[in-house]
Amino acid sequence: MTDKDTLIEFPCDFPIKIFGKNDASFIKAIVDIARKYYPDLKDDSIKQQESKKAQYISLTITVFAKDKKTLDSLYVALSEHPDTKMVL
């Protein structure tokens, strides 16, 4: 599949939402994974929202996606973290 096989027009700002355990080590690990694929990721591109009981957290990370391959690789890496519940 190439960039032309998707509805996304690259390059673009692309938000990714990650749900997982509300723990500082989880948040750091997710941000570290994102920065592995997008080293220029700025702190203000990362938003956090705790669940009602503060047991879980959602992180919305907006990356500047230049191609589908890197974006797909990031999705896989985020999904493989053991404390990740869902990636959208």
Residue frames as a rotation matrix with the C-alpha (Angstrom) as fourth column:
MET 1
0.584 0.812 0.000 0.00
0.812 -0.584 0.000 0.00
0.000 0.000 -1.000 0.00
THR 2
-0.545 -0.740 0.394 1.29
0.739 -0.646 -0.190 3.44
0.395 0.188 0.899 -0.85
ASP 3
-0.806 0.215 -0.551 0.35
0.202 -0.776 -0.598 6.91
-0.556 -0.594 0.582 0.36
LYS 4
-0.761 0.531 -0.372 -2.00
-0.622 -0.436 0.650 7.05
0.183 0.726 0.662 -2.63
ASP 5
-0.483 0.568 -0.667 -3.96
0.232 0.817 0.528 4.07
0.844 0.100 -0.526 -1.22
THR 6
-0.500 0.300 -0.812 -5.32
0.850 -0.011 -0.527 6.09
-0.167 -0.954 -0.249 1.67
LEU 7
0.481 0.753 0.449 -7.81
0.775 -0.605 0.185 8.91
0.411 0.259 -0.874 2.14
ILE 8
0.618 -0.352 -0.703 -5.24
0.414 -0.614 0.672 10.85
-0.668 -0.706 -0.234 4.18
GLU 9
0.802 -0.406 0.438 -3.33
0.258 -0.426 -0.867 13.50
0.539 0.809 -0.236 2.27
PHE 10
0.486 -0.739 -0.468 0.29
0.734 0.053 0.678 13.64
-0.475 -0.672 0.568 3.41
PRO 11
-0.788 -0.408 -0.460 1.93
0.447 0.133 -0.884 15.61
0.423 -0.903 0.078 4.88
CYS 12
0.132 0.866 0.483 -0.61
-0.099 -0.473 0.875 16.56
0.986 -0.164 0.023 7.53
ASP 13
-0.665 -0.147 0.732 -1.16
-0.730 -0.080 -0.679 17.07
0.159 -0.986 -0.054 11.24
PHE 14
-0.064 0.607 -0.792 -2.65
-0.216 0.766 0.605 13.81
0.974 0.210 0.082 12.49
PRO 15
-0.119 0.071 0.990 -4.10
-0.983 -0.145 -0.108 13.28
0.136 -0.987 0.087 15.98
ILE 16
-0.268 0.006 -0.963 -3.73
-0.009 1.000 0.009 9.85
0.963 0.011 -0.268 17.58
LYS 17
0.251 0.420 0.872 -5.64
-0.898 -0.235 0.371 8.97
0.360 -0.877 0.318 20.76
ILE 18
-0.430 -0.472 -0.769 -4.14
-0.046 0.862 -0.504 6.40
0.901 -0.182 -0.393 23.13
PHE 19
0.533 0.631 0.564 -6.07
-0.682 -0.074 0.728 5.00
0.501 -0.772 0.391 26.09
GLY 20
-0.038 -0.567 -0.823 -4.29
0.203 0.802 -0.562 3.25
0.978 -0.189 0.085 28.94
LYS 21
0.338 0.060 -0.939 -3.47
0.909 0.240 0.342 2.94
0.246 -0.969 0.026 32.59
ASN 22
0.784 -0.029 0.620 -3.19
-0.089 -0.994 0.066 6.31
0.614 -0.107 -0.782 34.36
ASP 23
0.710 -0.670 -0.214 0.42
0.538 0.320 0.780 6.02
-0.454 -0.669 0.588 35.43
ALA 24
0.607 -0.527 -0.594 3.38
-0.515 -0.831 0.211 8.35
-0.605 0.177 -0.776 34.94
SER 25
-0.428 -0.823 0.372 5.49
-0.218 0.494 0.842 5.52
-0.877 0.280 -0.391 33.52
PHE 26
0.036 0.532 0.846 2.80
0.814 0.475 -0.334 4.75
-0.579 0.701 -0.417 30.91
ILE 27
0.906 0.323 -0.274 2.58
0.155 -0.855 -0.495 8.39
-0.394 0.406 -0.824 29.86
LYS 28
0.216 -0.915 -0.341 6.37
-0.644 -0.396 0.655 8.67
-0.734 0.078 -0.675 29.56
ALA 29
-0.454 -0.389 0.801 6.61
0.211 0.827 0.521 5.41
-0.866 0.406 -0.293 27.61
ILE 30
0.411 0.701 0.583 3.91
0.785 0.053 -0.618 6.50
-0.464 0.711 -0.528 25.14
VAL 31
0.884 -0.142 -0.445 5.55
-0.252 -0.947 -0.200 9.89
-0.393 0.289 -0.873 24.59
ASP 32
-0.119 -0.988 0.097 8.95
-0.500 0.144 0.854 8.19
-0.858 0.053 -0.512 24.14
ILE 33
-0.215 0.124 0.969 7.47
0.643 0.764 0.045 5.84
-0.735 0.633 -0.244 21.53
ALA 34
0.797 0.584 0.150 5.89
0.510 -0.520 -0.685 8.77
-0.322 0.623 -0.713 19.66
ARG 35
0.670 -0.599 -0.439 9.18
-0.553 -0.797 0.244 10.69
-0.495 0.079 -0.865 19.70
LYS 36
-0.219 -0.712 0.668 11.02
0.097 0.665 0.740 7.67
-0.971 0.227 -0.076 18.31
TYR 37
-0.073 0.295 0.953 8.96
0.949 0.313 -0.024 8.03
-0.306 0.903 -0.303 15.12
TYR 38
0.549 0.291 0.783 8.44
0.526 -0.849 -0.053 11.81
0.650 0.441 -0.619 15.29
PRO 39
-0.190 -0.764 -0.616 11.50
0.968 -0.041 -0.247 13.32
0.163 -0.644 0.748 17.01
ASP 40
-0.851 -0.142 0.506 10.26
0.171 -0.985 0.011 16.89
0.497 0.096 0.862 16.49
LEU 41
0.102 0.958 -0.267 7.10
0.648 0.139 0.749 16.25
0.755 -0.249 -0.607 18.56
LYS 42
-0.593 -0.246 0.767 6.44
-0.253 -0.848 -0.467 19.29
0.765 -0.470 0.440 20.77
ASP 43
-0.942 0.203 -0.265 5.10
0.322 0.338 -0.884 19.10
-0.090 -0.919 -0.384 24.31
ASP 44
-0.551 0.777 -0.306 2.10
-0.506 -0.602 -0.617 21.25
-0.664 -0.185 0.725 23.35
SER 45
-0.338 0.407 -0.849 1.09
-0.811 0.331 0.482 18.56
0.477 0.851 0.218 20.82
ILE 46
-0.680 0.067 -0.730 0.33
0.317 0.925 -0.211 16.18
0.661 -0.375 -0.650 23.69
LYS 47
-0.232 0.701 0.674 -2.99
-0.808 -0.525 0.269 16.46
0.542 -0.482 0.688 25.55
GLN 48
-0.916 -0.074 -0.395 -4.08
0.151 0.847 -0.509 14.39
0.372 -0.526 -0.765 28.56
GLN 49
-0.125 0.912 0.391 -7.53
-0.825 -0.314 0.470 13.57
0.552 -0.264 0.791 29.93
GLU 50
-0.946 -0.185 0.265 -8.15
-0.315 0.710 -0.630 11.38
-0.071 -0.680 -0.730 32.96
SER 51
-0.445 0.828 -0.340 -11.15
0.344 0.509 0.789 9.08
0.827 0.234 -0.512 33.21
LYS 52
0.384 0.734 0.560 -13.90
-0.264 -0.494 0.828 9.90
0.885 -0.466 0.004 35.69
LYS 53
0.999 -0.006 -0.048 -12.32
0.047 0.378 0.925 7.77
0.012 -0.926 0.378 38.44
ALA 54
0.519 -0.851 -0.080 -8.75
-0.853 -0.521 0.004 8.65
-0.045 0.067 -0.997 37.32
GLN 55
0.456 -0.328 0.827 -7.96
-0.071 0.913 0.401 4.99
-0.887 -0.242 0.393 36.76
TYR 56
0.167 -0.334 0.928 -7.29
0.931 0.362 -0.037 5.48
-0.324 0.870 0.371 33.03
ILE 57
-0.043 -0.235 -0.971 -5.96
-0.084 -0.968 0.238 8.26
-0.996 0.092 0.022 30.86
SER 58
0.677 0.136 0.723 -6.35
0.702 0.175 -0.690 9.24
-0.220 0.975 0.023 27.25
LEU 59
-0.225 -0.784 -0.578 -3.45
0.169 -0.616 0.770 10.89
-0.960 0.076 0.271 25.50
THR 60
0.860 0.370 0.353 -4.05
0.421 -0.121 -0.899 12.74
-0.289 0.921 -0.260 22.26
ILE 61
-0.125 -0.964 -0.233 -0.80
0.240 -0.257 0.936 13.16
-0.963 0.061 0.263 20.39
THR 62
0.914 0.395 -0.093 -0.85
0.039 -0.313 -0.949 15.22
-0.404 0.863 -0.302 17.22
VAL 63
-0.079 -0.965 0.250 2.05
0.417 0.196 0.887 14.35
-0.905 0.174 0.387 14.91
PHE 64
0.276 0.051 -0.960 3.08
-0.782 -0.569 -0.255 15.94
-0.559 0.821 -0.118 11.63
ALA 65
0.266 -0.074 0.961 2.75
0.209 0.978 0.018 12.82
-0.941 0.196 0.276 9.49
LYS 66
-0.214 -0.458 -0.863 4.83
-0.755 -0.483 0.444 12.87
-0.620 0.746 -0.243 6.32
ASP 67
-0.504 0.028 -0.863 3.97
-0.692 0.585 0.423 9.37
0.517 0.811 -0.276 5.12
LYS 68
0.545 0.835 -0.071 1.71
-0.684 0.492 0.538 6.39
0.485 -0.245 0.840 5.78
LYS 69
0.263 -0.504 -0.823 4.51
0.235 0.860 -0.452 3.94
0.936 -0.074 0.344 6.59
THR 70
-0.787 -0.601 0.143 5.79
0.048 -0.290 -0.956 5.94
0.616 -0.745 0.257 9.58
LEU 71
-0.316 0.767 0.559 2.27
-0.912 -0.407 0.043 6.61
0.260 -0.496 0.828 10.84
ASP 72
0.620 0.542 -0.567 1.37
-0.426 0.840 0.336 2.91
0.659 0.033 0.752 10.61
SER 73
-0.144 -0.775 -0.616 4.59
0.351 0.542 -0.764 1.94
0.925 -0.326 0.194 12.41
LEU 74
-0.802 -0.083 0.591 3.74
-0.438 -0.592 -0.677 4.34
0.406 -0.802 0.439 15.23
TYR 75
0.211 0.965 0.159 0.25
-0.906 0.131 0.402 2.82
0.367 -0.229 0.902 15.57
VAL 76
0.511 -0.077 -0.856 1.73
0.050 0.997 -0.060 -0.67
0.858 -0.012 0.514 15.86
ALA 77
-0.547 -0.818 -0.179 4.33
0.281 0.021 -0.959 0.39
0.788 -0.576 0.218 18.44
LEU 78
-0.606 0.399 0.688 1.73
-0.737 -0.608 -0.296 2.21
0.300 -0.687 0.662 20.56
SER 79
0.454 0.864 -0.218 -0.64
-0.747 0.502 0.435 -0.77
0.485 -0.035 0.874 20.40
GLU 80
0.254 -0.444 -0.859 2.08
0.172 0.895 -0.412 -3.17
0.952 -0.043 0.303 21.54
HIS 81
-0.645 -0.451 0.617 2.70
-0.501 -0.361 -0.787 -1.38
0.578 -0.816 0.007 24.85
PRO 82
-0.727 0.318 -0.609 1.33
0.479 0.869 -0.119 -3.70
0.492 -0.378 -0.784 27.57
ASP 83
-0.627 0.497 -0.599 -0.65
0.497 -0.338 -0.800 -0.94
-0.600 -0.799 -0.035 29.34
THR 84
-0.837 0.362 -0.411 -2.29
-0.542 -0.656 0.525 0.37
-0.079 0.662 0.745 26.17
LYS 85
-0.363 0.813 0.455 -6.00
0.103 0.521 -0.848 -0.44
-0.926 -0.260 -0.273 26.07
MET 86
0.507 0.570 0.646 -6.81
0.753 0.072 -0.655 1.16
-0.420 0.818 -0.392 22.70
VAL 87
-0.633 -0.624 -0.457 -5.30
0.221 -0.712 0.666 3.34
-0.742 0.321 0.589 19.96
LEU 88
0.453 0.819 0.352 -7.53
0.700 -0.082 -0.709 5.41
-0.552 0.568 -0.610 17.68
